[in-house]
């Protein structure tokens, strides 16, 4: 019953410009649910403390999402 969810999770590393993995799909080929998963993970990484990068505030995180629109998202 979870096979459909597994497929969505599999595709969350795909990028809008086709540079992602594992399938190299792009644009409308990427399910909207997979896009949402990717955005949630990236936002969480940006606004929560990490040992390898500075924490961004919400405005900075939103600006970064906008900057990545069309390539990553």
PDB file of N, CA, C and O in Angstrom:
ATOM      1  N   UNK A   1       0.802  -1.205   0.000  1.00  0.00           N
ATOM      2  CA  UNK A   1       0.000   0.000   0.000  1.00  0.00           C
ATOM      3  C   UNK A   1       0.847   1.271   0.000  1.00  0.00           C
ATOM      4  O   UNK A   1       0.350   2.349  -0.328  1.00  0.00           O
ATOM      5  N   UNK A   2       2.094   1.151   0.359  1.00  0.00           N
ATOM      6  CA  UNK A   2       2.958   2.326   0.435  1.00  0.00           C
ATOM      7  C   UNK A   2       3.803   2.534  -0.818  1.00  0.00           C
ATOM      8  O   UNK A   2       4.623   3.452  -0.862  1.00  0.00           O
ATOM      9  N   UNK A   3       3.617   1.708  -1.819  1.00  0.00           N
ATOM     10  CA  UNK A   3       4.432   1.809  -3.035  1.00  0.00           C
ATOM     11  C   UNK A   3       4.283   3.176  -3.692  1.00  0.00           C
ATOM     12  O   UNK A   3       5.263   3.737  -4.180  1.00  0.00           O
ATOM     13  N   UNK A   4       3.078   3.710  -3.708  1.00  0.00           N
ATOM     14  CA  UNK A   4       2.868   5.034  -4.303  1.00  0.00           C
ATOM     15  C   UNK A   4       3.622   6.124  -3.563  1.00  0.00           C
ATOM     16  O   UNK A   4       4.175   7.033  -4.182  1.00  0.00           O
ATOM     17  N   UNK A   5       3.646   6.034  -2.229  1.00  0.00           N
ATOM     18  CA  UNK A   5       4.408   7.003  -1.439  1.00  0.00           C
ATOM     19  C   UNK A   5       5.903   6.856  -1.683  1.00  0.00           C
ATOM     20  O   UNK A   5       6.626   7.849  -1.756  1.00  0.00           O
ATOM     21  N   UNK A   6       6.359   5.629  -1.808  1.00  0.00           N
ATOM     22  CA  UNK A   6       7.776   5.393  -2.075  1.00  0.00           C
ATOM     23  C   UNK A   6       8.187   6.039  -3.396  1.00  0.00           C
ATOM     24  O   UNK A   6       9.285   6.586  -3.500  1.00  0.00           O
ATOM     25  N   UNK A   7       7.331   5.981  -4.388  1.00  0.00           N
ATOM     26  CA  UNK A   7       7.625   6.601  -5.684  1.00  0.00           C
ATOM     27  C   UNK A   7       7.737   8.121  -5.551  1.00  0.00           C
ATOM     28  O   UNK A   7       8.585   8.737  -6.196  1.00  0.00           O
ATOM     29  N   UNK A   8       6.890   8.727  -4.722  1.00  0.00           N
ATOM     30  CA  UNK A   8       6.948  10.179  -4.514  1.00  0.00           C
ATOM     31  C   UNK A   8       8.229  10.568  -3.786  1.00  0.00           C
ATOM     32  O   UNK A   8       8.873  11.557  -4.136  1.00  0.00           O
ATOM     33  N   UNK A   9       8.593   9.792  -2.779  1.00  0.00           N
ATOM     34  CA  UNK A   9       9.826  10.068  -2.039  1.00  0.00           C
ATOM     35  C   UNK A   9      11.032   9.880  -2.951  1.00  0.00           C
ATOM     36  O   UNK A   9      11.975  10.670  -2.898  1.00  0.00           O
ATOM     37  N   UNK A  10      11.015   8.855  -3.777  1.00  0.00           N
ATOM     38  CA  UNK A  10      12.112   8.606  -4.721  1.00  0.00           C
ATOM     39  C   UNK A  10      12.373   9.823  -5.601  1.00  0.00           C
ATOM     40  O   UNK A  10      13.525  10.133  -5.905  1.00  0.00           O
ATOM     41  N   UNK A  11      11.333  10.501  -6.004  1.00  0.00           N
ATOM     42  CA  UNK A  11      11.450  11.613  -6.939  1.00  0.00           C
ATOM     43  C   UNK A  11      11.705  12.969  -6.281  1.00  0.00           C
ATOM     44  O   UNK A  11      11.794  13.976  -6.984  1.00  0.00           O
ATOM     45  N   UNK A  12      11.824  13.024  -4.967  1.00  0.00           N
ATOM     46  CA  UNK A  12      11.992  14.330  -4.323  1.00  0.00           C
ATOM     47  C   UNK A  12      13.380  14.936  -4.533  1.00  0.00           C
ATOM     48  O   UNK A  12      13.586  16.108  -4.217  1.00  0.00           O
ATOM     49  N   UNK A  13      14.328  14.174  -5.053  1.00  0.00           N
ATOM     50  CA  UNK A  13      15.652  14.718  -5.369  1.00  0.00           C
ATOM     51  C   UNK A  13      15.764  15.185  -6.824  1.00  0.00           C
ATOM     52  O   UNK A  13      16.826  15.639  -7.250  1.00  0.00           O
ATOM     53  N   UNK A  14      14.691  15.076  -7.572  1.00  0.00           N
ATOM     54  CA  UNK A  14      14.700  15.549  -8.960  1.00  0.00           C
ATOM     55  C   UNK A  14      14.602  17.074  -8.964  1.00  0.00           C
ATOM     56  O   UNK A  14      13.920  17.655  -8.120  1.00  0.00           O
ATOM     57  N   UNK A  15      15.270  17.710  -9.895  1.00  0.00           N
ATOM     58  CA  UNK A  15      15.249  19.170 -10.007  1.00  0.00           C
ATOM     59  C   UNK A  15      14.457  19.597 -11.234  1.00  0.00           C
ATOM     60  O   UNK A  15      14.401  18.885 -12.236  1.00  0.00           O
ATOM     61  N   UNK A  16      13.853  20.760 -11.138  1.00  0.00           N
ATOM     62  CA  UNK A  16      13.005  21.258 -12.215  1.00  0.00           C
ATOM     63  C   UNK A  16      13.746  21.326 -13.551  1.00  0.00           C
ATOM     64  O   UNK A  16      13.151  21.129 -14.611  1.00  0.00           O
ATOM     65  N   UNK A  17      15.058  21.607 -13.490  1.00  0.00           N
ATOM     66  CA  UNK A  17      15.832  21.728 -14.728  1.00  0.00           C
ATOM     67  C   UNK A  17      16.388  20.392 -15.235  1.00  0.00           C
ATOM     68  O   UNK A  17      17.109  20.361 -16.232  1.00  0.00           O
ATOM     69  N   UNK A  18      16.055  19.283 -14.548  1.00  0.00           N
ATOM     70  CA  UNK A  18      16.509  17.965 -14.981  1.00  0.00           C
ATOM     71  C   UNK A  18      17.842  17.539 -14.408  1.00  0.00           C
ATOM     72  O   UNK A  18      18.334  16.460 -14.736  1.00  0.00           O
ATOM     73  N   UNK A  19      18.440  18.358 -13.560  1.00  0.00           N
ATOM     74  CA  UNK A  19      19.765  18.042 -13.028  1.00  0.00           C
ATOM     75  C   UNK A  19      19.735  17.163 -11.780  1.00  0.00           C
ATOM     76  O   UNK A  19      20.784  16.886 -11.199  1.00  0.00           O
ATOM     77  N   UNK A  20      18.560  16.726 -11.364  1.00  0.00           N
ATOM     78  CA  UNK A  20      18.458  15.914 -10.154  1.00  0.00           C
ATOM     79  C   UNK A  20      18.728  14.444 -10.391  1.00  0.00           C
ATOM     80  O   UNK A  20      19.222  14.044 -11.445  1.00  0.00           O
ATOM     81  N   UNK A  21      18.395  13.654  -9.395  1.00  0.00           N
ATOM     82  CA  UNK A  21      18.603  12.210  -9.458  1.00  0.00           C
ATOM     83  C   UNK A  21      17.456  11.521  -8.747  1.00  0.00           C
ATOM     84  O   UNK A  21      16.768  12.208  -7.991  1.00  0.00           O
ATOM     85  N   UNK A  22      17.188  10.290  -8.902  1.00  0.00           N
ATOM     86  CA  UNK A  22      17.921   9.257  -9.614  1.00  0.00           C
ATOM     87  C   UNK A  22      17.466   9.083 -11.063  1.00  0.00           C
ATOM     88  O   UNK A  22      18.124   8.383 -11.831  1.00  0.00           O
ATOM     89  N   UNK A  23      16.356   9.705 -11.446  1.00  0.00           N
ATOM     90  CA  UNK A  23      15.785   9.430 -12.765  1.00  0.00           C
ATOM     91  C   UNK A  23      16.101  10.486 -13.817  1.00  0.00           C
ATOM     92  O   UNK A  23      15.934  10.234 -15.010  1.00  0.00           O
ATOM     93  N   UNK A  24      16.557  11.668 -13.394  1.00  0.00           N
ATOM     94  CA  UNK A  24      16.862  12.740 -14.339  1.00  0.00           C
ATOM     95  C   UNK A  24      15.627  13.336 -14.991  1.00  0.00           C
ATOM     96  O   UNK A  24      15.716  13.915 -16.073  1.00  0.00           O
ATOM     97  N   UNK A  25      14.462  13.199 -14.337  1.00  0.00           N
ATOM     98  CA  UNK A  25      13.247  13.789 -14.901  1.00  0.00           C
ATOM     99  C   UNK A  25      13.216  15.282 -14.590  1.00  0.00           C
ATOM    100  O   UNK A  25      13.956  15.749 -13.724  1.00  0.00           O
ATOM    101  N   UNK A  26      12.374  16.026 -15.284  1.00  0.00           N
ATOM    102  CA  UNK A  26      12.327  17.471 -15.062  1.00  0.00           C
ATOM    103  C   UNK A  26      10.920  18.009 -15.267  1.00  0.00           C
ATOM    104  O   UNK A  26      10.028  17.325 -15.769  1.00  0.00           O
ATOM    105  N   UNK A  27      10.759  19.258 -14.861  1.00  0.00           N
ATOM    106  CA  UNK A  27       9.514  19.977 -15.080  1.00  0.00           C
ATOM    107  C   UNK A  27       8.286  19.226 -14.607  1.00  0.00           C
ATOM    108  O   UNK A  27       8.248  18.707 -13.491  1.00  0.00           O
ATOM    109  N   UNK A  28       7.287  19.175 -15.466  1.00  0.00           N
ATOM    110  CA  UNK A  28       6.005  18.565 -15.134  1.00  0.00           C
ATOM    111  C   UNK A  28       6.091  17.061 -14.905  1.00  0.00           C
ATOM    112  O   UNK A  28       5.130  16.459 -14.426  1.00  0.00           O
ATOM    113  N   UNK A  29       7.220  16.443 -15.237  1.00  0.00           N
ATOM    114  CA  UNK A  29       7.405  15.014 -14.971  1.00  0.00           C
ATOM    115  C   UNK A  29       7.532  14.743 -13.466  1.00  0.00           C
ATOM    116  O   UNK A  29       7.300  13.623 -13.011  1.00  0.00           O
ATOM    117  N   UNK A  30       7.900  15.767 -12.706  1.00  0.00           N
ATOM    118  CA  UNK A  30       8.078  15.619 -11.259  1.00  0.00           C
ATOM    119  C   UNK A  30       6.722  15.839 -10.590  1.00  0.00           C
ATOM    120  O   UNK A  30       6.125  16.904 -10.747  1.00  0.00           O
ATOM    121  N   UNK A  31       6.230  14.853  -9.851  1.00  0.00           N
ATOM    122  CA  UNK A  31       4.934  15.009  -9.190  1.00  0.00           C
ATOM    123  C   UNK A  31       4.937  16.173  -8.197  1.00  0.00           C
ATOM    124  O   UNK A  31       5.941  16.431  -7.534  1.00  0.00           O
ATOM    125  N   UNK A  32       3.821  16.859  -8.103  1.00  0.00           N
ATOM    126  CA  UNK A  32       3.720  18.000  -7.195  1.00  0.00           C
ATOM    127  C   UNK A  32       3.999  17.570  -5.754  1.00  0.00           C
ATOM    128  O   UNK A  32       4.584  18.337  -4.989  1.00  0.00           O
ATOM    129  N   UNK A  33       3.599  16.377  -5.378  1.00  0.00           N
ATOM    130  CA  UNK A  33       3.867  15.892  -4.024  1.00  0.00           C
ATOM    131  C   UNK A  33       5.367  15.757  -3.768  1.00  0.00           C
ATOM    132  O   UNK A  33       5.834  16.038  -2.664  1.00  0.00           O
ATOM    133  N   UNK A  34       6.111  15.338  -4.763  1.00  0.00           N
ATOM    134  CA  UNK A  34       7.565  15.233  -4.636  1.00  0.00           C
ATOM    135  C   UNK A  34       8.187  16.613  -4.523  1.00  0.00           C
ATOM    136  O   UNK A  34       9.157  16.798  -3.788  1.00  0.00           O
ATOM    137  N   UNK A  35       7.648  17.568  -5.232  1.00  0.00           N
ATOM    138  CA  UNK A  35       8.128  18.950  -5.138  1.00  0.00           C
ATOM    139  C   UNK A  35       7.901  19.501  -3.742  1.00  0.00           C
ATOM    140  O   UNK A  35       8.764  20.184  -3.189  1.00  0.00           O
ATOM    141  N   UNK A  36       6.738  19.202  -3.170  1.00  0.00           N
ATOM    142  CA  UNK A  36       6.421  19.671  -1.824  1.00  0.00           C
ATOM    143  C   UNK A  36       7.376  19.055  -0.817  1.00  0.00           C
ATOM    144  O   UNK A  36       7.876  19.755   0.064  1.00  0.00           O
ATOM    145  N   UNK A  37       7.638  17.766  -0.929  1.00  0.00           N
ATOM    146  CA  UNK A  37       8.587  17.098  -0.029  1.00  0.00           C
ATOM    147  C   UNK A  37       9.951  17.790  -0.112  1.00  0.00           C
ATOM    148  O   UNK A  37      10.566  18.065   0.918  1.00  0.00           O
ATOM    149  N   UNK A  38      10.417  18.068  -1.306  1.00  0.00           N
ATOM    150  CA  UNK A  38      11.730  18.706  -1.488  1.00  0.00           C
ATOM    151  C   UNK A  38      11.765  20.086  -0.836  1.00  0.00           C
ATOM    152  O   UNK A  38      12.740  20.427  -0.167  1.00  0.00           O
ATOM    153  N   UNK A  39      10.721  20.875  -1.023  1.00  0.00           N
ATOM    154  CA  UNK A  39      10.684  22.223  -0.447  1.00  0.00           C
ATOM    155  C   UNK A  39      10.669  22.161   1.074  1.00  0.00           C
ATOM    156  O   UNK A  39      11.361  22.941   1.728  1.00  0.00           O
ATOM    157  N   UNK A  40       9.897  21.255   1.642  1.00  0.00           N
ATOM    158  CA  UNK A  40       9.842  21.117   3.099  1.00  0.00           C
ATOM    159  C   UNK A  40      11.211  20.740   3.654  1.00  0.00           C
ATOM    160  O   UNK A  40      11.650  21.310   4.653  1.00  0.00           O
ATOM    161  N   UNK A  41      11.882  19.800   3.026  1.00  0.00           N
ATOM    162  CA  UNK A  41      13.204  19.371   3.499  1.00  0.00           C
ATOM    163  C   UNK A  41      14.213  20.510   3.401  1.00  0.00           C
ATOM    164  O   UNK A  41      14.987  20.733   4.332  1.00  0.00           O
ATOM    165  N   UNK A  42      14.211  21.230   2.284  1.00  0.00           N
ATOM    166  CA  UNK A  42      15.162  22.334   2.101  1.00  0.00           C
ATOM    167  C   UNK A  42      14.868  23.457   3.096  1.00  0.00           C
ATOM    168  O   UNK A  42      15.793  24.006   3.695  1.00  0.00           O
ATOM    169  N   UNK A  43      13.602  23.802   3.279  1.00  0.00           N
ATOM    170  CA  UNK A  43      13.247  24.853   4.245  1.00  0.00           C
ATOM    171  C   UNK A  43      13.680  24.469   5.649  1.00  0.00           C
ATOM    172  O   UNK A  43      14.244  25.284   6.379  1.00  0.00           O
ATOM    173  N   UNK A  44      13.415  23.237   6.020  1.00  0.00           N
ATOM    174  CA  UNK A  44      13.805  22.765   7.341  1.00  0.00           C
ATOM    175  C   UNK A  44      15.318  22.867   7.532  1.00  0.00           C
ATOM    176  O   UNK A  44      15.790  23.289   8.587  1.00  0.00           O
ATOM    177  N   UNK A  45      16.059  22.484   6.521  1.00  0.00           N
ATOM    178  CA  UNK A  45      17.522  22.563   6.604  1.00  0.00           C
ATOM    179  C   UNK A  45      18.009  24.007   6.717  1.00  0.00           C
ATOM    180  O   UNK A  45      19.002  24.270   7.395  1.00  0.00           O
ATOM    181  N   UNK A  46      17.334  24.930   6.072  1.00  0.00           N
ATOM    182  CA  UNK A  46      17.773  26.328   6.090  1.00  0.00           C
ATOM    183  C   UNK A  46      17.451  27.037   7.399  1.00  0.00           C
ATOM    184  O   UNK A  46      18.238  27.871   7.848  1.00  0.00           O
ATOM    185  N   UNK A  47      16.313  26.728   8.024  1.00  0.00           N
ATOM    186  CA  UNK A  47      15.882  27.497   9.191  1.00  0.00           C
ATOM    187  C   UNK A  47      16.209  26.832  10.527  1.00  0.00           C
ATOM    188  O   UNK A  47      15.998  27.432  11.580  1.00  0.00           O
ATOM    189  N   UNK A  48      16.718  25.614  10.496  1.00  0.00           N
ATOM    190  CA  UNK A  48      17.102  24.919  11.723  1.00  0.00           C
ATOM    191  C   UNK A  48      18.623  24.835  11.829  1.00  0.00           C
ATOM    192  O   UNK A  48      19.316  24.777  10.814  1.00  0.00           O
ATOM    193  N   UNK A  49      19.145  24.828  13.064  1.00  0.00           N
ATOM    194  CA  UNK A  49      20.602  24.777  13.249  1.00  0.00           C
ATOM    195  C   UNK A  49      21.228  23.545  12.599  1.00  0.00           C
ATOM    196  O   UNK A  49      20.713  22.432  12.706  1.00  0.00           O
ATOM    197  N   UNK A  50      22.369  23.781  11.912  1.00  0.00           N
ATOM    198  CA  UNK A  50      23.144  22.704  11.290  1.00  0.00           C
ATOM    199  C   UNK A  50      24.611  22.965  11.576  1.00  0.00           C
ATOM    200  O   UNK A  50      25.026  24.122  11.633  1.00  0.00           O
ATOM    201  N   UNK A  51      25.398  21.931  11.754  1.00  0.00           N
ATOM    202  CA  UNK A  51      26.815  22.156  12.054  1.00  0.00           C
ATOM    203  C   UNK A  51      27.601  22.668  10.847  1.00  0.00           C
ATOM    204  O   UNK A  51      28.690  23.215  11.022  1.00  0.00           O
ATOM    205  N   UNK A  52      27.088  22.509   9.642  1.00  0.00           N
ATOM    206  CA  UNK A  52      27.833  22.833   8.428  1.00  0.00           C
ATOM    207  C   UNK A  52      27.394  24.122   7.739  1.00  0.00           C
ATOM    208  O   UNK A  52      27.961  24.479   6.706  1.00  0.00           O
ATOM    209  N   UNK A  53      26.396  24.834   8.281  1.00  0.00           N
ATOM    210  CA  UNK A  53      25.946  26.076   7.643  1.00  0.00           C
ATOM    211  C   UNK A  53      25.213  26.945   8.652  1.00  0.00           C
ATOM    212  O   UNK A  53      24.675  26.457   9.645  1.00  0.00           O
ATOM    213  N   UNK A  54      25.207  28.238   8.375  1.00  0.00           N
ATOM    214  CA  UNK A  54      24.491  29.163   9.230  1.00  0.00           C
ATOM    215  C   UNK A  54      22.984  28.987   9.079  1.00  0.00           C
ATOM    216  O   UNK A  54      22.494  28.608   8.016  1.00  0.00           O
ATOM    217  N   UNK A  55      22.261  29.266  10.154  1.00  0.00           N
ATOM    218  CA  UNK A  55      20.804  29.220  10.126  1.00  0.00           C
ATOM    219  C   UNK A  55      20.292  30.495   9.475  1.00  0.00           C
ATOM    220  O   UNK A  55      20.773  31.589   9.772  1.00  0.00           O
ATOM    221  N   UNK A  56      19.316  30.352   8.589  1.00  0.00           N
ATOM    222  CA  UNK A  56      18.705  31.506   7.948  1.00  0.00           C
ATOM    223  C   UNK A  56      17.396  31.851   8.656  1.00  0.00           C
ATOM    224  O   UNK A  56      16.721  30.976   9.199  1.00  0.00           O
ATOM    225  N   UNK A  57      17.045  33.153   8.643  1.00  0.00           N
ATOM    226  CA  UNK A  57      15.729  33.513   9.156  1.00  0.00           C
ATOM    227  C   UNK A  57      14.703  33.233   8.058  1.00  0.00           C
ATOM    228  O   UNK A  57      15.069  32.893   6.933  1.00  0.00           O
ATOM    229  N   UNK A  58      13.447  33.374   8.380  1.00  0.00           N
ATOM    230  CA  UNK A  58      12.401  33.010   7.424  1.00  0.00           C
ATOM    231  C   UNK A  58      12.459  33.843   6.142  1.00  0.00           C
ATOM    232  O   UNK A  58      12.208  33.325   5.053  1.00  0.00           O
ATOM    233  N   UNK A  59      12.786  35.114   6.265  1.00  0.00           N
ATOM    234  CA  UNK A  59      12.878  35.966   5.079  1.00  0.00           C
ATOM    235  C   UNK A  59      14.028  35.531   4.173  1.00  0.00           C
ATOM    236  O   UNK A  59      13.883  35.499   2.951  1.00  0.00           O
ATOM    237  N   UNK A  60      15.159  35.200   4.769  1.00  0.00           N
ATOM    238  CA  UNK A  60      16.312  34.733   3.994  1.00  0.00           C
ATOM    239  C   UNK A  60      16.015  33.392   3.322  1.00  0.00           C
ATOM    240  O   UNK A  60      16.401  33.161   2.176  1.00  0.00           O
ATOM    241  N   UNK A  61      15.328  32.519   4.045  1.00  0.00           N
ATOM    242  CA  UNK A  61      14.976  31.210   3.482  1.00  0.00           C
ATOM    243  C   UNK A  61      14.032  31.386   2.294  1.00  0.00           C
ATOM    244  O   UNK A  61      14.197  30.724   1.269  1.00  0.00           O
ATOM    245  N   UNK A  62      13.050  32.267   2.424  1.00  0.00           N
ATOM    246  CA  UNK A  62      12.125  32.529   1.327  1.00  0.00           C
ATOM    247  C   UNK A  62      12.857  33.108   0.119  1.00  0.00           C
ATOM    248  O   UNK A  62      12.571  32.734  -1.018  1.00  0.00           O
ATOM    249  N   UNK A  63      13.796  34.013   0.362  1.00  0.00           N
ATOM    250  CA  UNK A  63      14.587  34.580  -0.728  1.00  0.00           C
ATOM    251  C   UNK A  63      15.398  33.493  -1.438  1.00  0.00           C
ATOM    252  O   UNK A  63      15.531  33.517  -2.661  1.00  0.00           O
ATOM    253  N   UNK A  64      15.933  32.551  -0.680  1.00  0.00           N
ATOM    254  CA  UNK A  64      16.710  31.452  -1.274  1.00  0.00           C
ATOM    255  C   UNK A  64      15.804  30.549  -2.112  1.00  0.00           C
ATOM    256  O   UNK A  64      16.193  30.119  -3.198  1.00  0.00           O
ATOM    257  N   UNK A  65      14.606  30.259  -1.618  1.00  0.00           N
ATOM    258  CA  UNK A  65      13.666  29.459  -2.401  1.00  0.00           C
ATOM    259  C   UNK A  65      13.333  30.151  -3.724  1.00  0.00           C
ATOM    260  O   UNK A  65      13.272  29.508  -4.772  1.00  0.00           O
ATOM    261  N   UNK A  66      13.122  31.449  -3.666  1.00  0.00           N
ATOM    262  CA  UNK A  66      12.818  32.207  -4.889  1.00  0.00           C
ATOM    263  C   UNK A  66      13.999  32.184  -5.844  1.00  0.00           C
ATOM    264  O   UNK A  66      13.821  32.089  -7.059  1.00  0.00           O
ATOM    265  N   UNK A  67      15.220  32.272  -5.290  1.00  0.00           N
ATOM    266  CA  UNK A  67      16.420  32.248  -6.125  1.00  0.00           C
ATOM    267  C   UNK A  67      16.560  30.915  -6.851  1.00  0.00           C
ATOM    268  O   UNK A  67      17.024  30.869  -7.991  1.00  0.00           O
ATOM    269  N   UNK A  68      16.162  29.838  -6.192  1.00  0.00           N
ATOM    270  CA  UNK A  68      16.302  28.496  -6.759  1.00  0.00           C
ATOM    271  C   UNK A  68      15.122  28.102  -7.666  1.00  0.00           C
ATOM    272  O   UNK A  68      15.168  27.067  -8.331  1.00  0.00           O
ATOM    273  N   UNK A  69      14.085  28.918  -7.689  1.00  0.00           N
ATOM    274  CA  UNK A  69      12.907  28.610  -8.518  1.00  0.00           C
ATOM    275  C   UNK A  69      13.308  28.549  -9.994  1.00  0.00           C
ATOM    276  O   UNK A  69      14.026  29.418 -10.489  1.00  0.00           O
ATOM    277  N   UNK A  70      12.838  27.517 -10.682  1.00  0.00           N
ATOM    278  CA  UNK A  70      13.121  27.352 -12.094  1.00  0.00           C
ATOM    279  C   UNK A  70      14.327  26.486 -12.385  1.00  0.00           C
ATOM    280  O   UNK A  70      14.495  26.001 -13.504  1.00  0.00           O
ATOM    281  N   UNK A  71      15.162  26.290 -11.389  1.00  0.00           N
ATOM    282  CA  UNK A  71      16.289  25.367 -11.564  1.00  0.00           C
ATOM    283  C   UNK A  71      16.134  24.204 -10.601  1.00  0.00           C
ATOM    284  O   UNK A  71      15.920  23.067 -11.021  1.00  0.00           O
ATOM    285  N   UNK A  72      16.239  24.479  -9.343  1.00  0.00           N
ATOM    286  CA  UNK A  72      16.102  23.428  -8.335  1.00  0.00           C
ATOM    287  C   UNK A  72      14.632  23.076  -8.109  1.00  0.00           C
ATOM    288  O   UNK A  72      14.268  21.902  -8.040  1.00  0.00           O
ATOM    289  N   UNK A  73      13.802  24.099  -7.995  1.00  0.00           N
ATOM    290  CA  UNK A  73      12.365  23.884  -7.754  1.00  0.00           C
ATOM    291  C   UNK A  73      11.582  24.288  -8.972  1.00  0.00           C
ATOM    292  O   UNK A  73      10.355  24.186  -8.979  1.00  0.00           O
TER     293      UNK A  73
END
